[in-house]
Amino acid sequence: MSTEKSSMSKYDQVRAEQIKYNAKRESGYREKALKIYPWICGRCTREFDRKNLSELTVHHVDHNHDNNPSDGSNWELLCIYCHDEEHTKFANHVRYGSSAKSEVKAATYSPFADLKAKMEAKE
């Protein structure tokens, strides 16, 4: 009976640790950002779902990872590629100074927007 109690308490201990870990993780800025913002890259507008959500990152706009306001005003969701590009631009800015280029805006071009009309025009 003592082994039953110890295994039960071991289970309870592991379960309590898992619940604590989940609560801590949900209180983290990534989980908060994923709840606030749609799962879309802020630069290339790539959409994400649960299968590829690990490729969506939280970028700190001011590059300060300790600045995590609960309203998410210092965060933007970026895919891993755009996030890497953003940090490369920042490193180059620090290293070489500001550039004449303006900030890259989100993609707005839709190549298939009027595809039906173009196909009908060819016929």
N, C-alpha and C positions, 0 to 999 in steps of 0.2 A: 504494500500500500504506500510505503514511503517513496518508492520509485515512481508510482503513479502521480503522487503530489509533486515530486521534483520535475517530472516531465511536463506536467500541467503548468507548473510555475515557469518552466523554461519557455513553453509555448506562449504563456501570458506575457513574459518578458520580451520575447521576440516580436509579438504582436504589438505591444506597447511602443517598442522602438520603431516599428514600421509606421505606426500612426503618428508618432512624433516627427519622424523624417518627412512623411507626406505633408504634415502641417507646415513644417519649416520650408519645404520646397514650394508649397503654394503661396507662402508669404514672400518668396523671392521675387525679384523684379521681373524675371523672365515669365513666370506664371502670371503675374499681374498684367504684363504687357500683352500676353496672348489672350487674356480675357478682355482687355480694353479695345485692342485694335483688331481689324479683320486680318486674316492670315494671308496677306498679300505683301510682296516686297514693295517697299516705298520708292524704289528706283526703277526697276524693270517691270513692275506690275505682275510678276509671276505669282500664280495662286498656289496655295499649299493646302494639304489635307493631313489627316492623322498619319498617313503612310510616309510622307516626306517632311513632316513638321520639324524634324531634327535639322533640316537644312535652312530653316528660318531662324535668324539670330536677332537679338536685341542690340541695337546700336545706340550708344550714348552720344547724343548730339554734341555736347560740350566736351566729349572724350574723358569725362570724369566718372569713373565707375562707382564712386561713392555718392554721387548726386542722383538719388532715386526718389523723386517726389512721387507721392501716391497717385497724382493725376496723370502721370506718364508724360509730362511735358518735356522731359529730357530724353525720351526714348523714341526710336523708330524701328520698325521691323524691316530687316533687310535680308535677302538671301545671302548665302555664304560668299557668293562671288561678288555681289555689290558691296557687302560688308568689307571684304578684303580690299576692294578698290577704294572704298572710302578711307580706310586706314592708310593705304598707300598714298593717297592724295594728302592726307594730314601729315604723314611723315615727310613727304616732299615739301610741303609748306613749311614745316619746322626747319628742315635742312636747307632749303633754297630760298625761302621767303615766299611772299604771295605771288600768284601768277595773274596774268591778264584775263584768264578764262573766268567766266562766271560759273556759279554753282550748277551742277548737272540737275536738270529737272526730271521728273518722272516721265516715262514714255507715254505719248498720247496717240501715236500713229497706229492705226488699225489696218493692216494690209488687206483684209478681207471685207472691209466695211461695205463696199458696193460691188462685190464680186458678181452677184446675180445680174445687175445692170450691165456690167462689162461683158458677161457671157452672152446676154441677150443681144447686145450691140454687135457682137462678132457674127451672130447668126443672121 
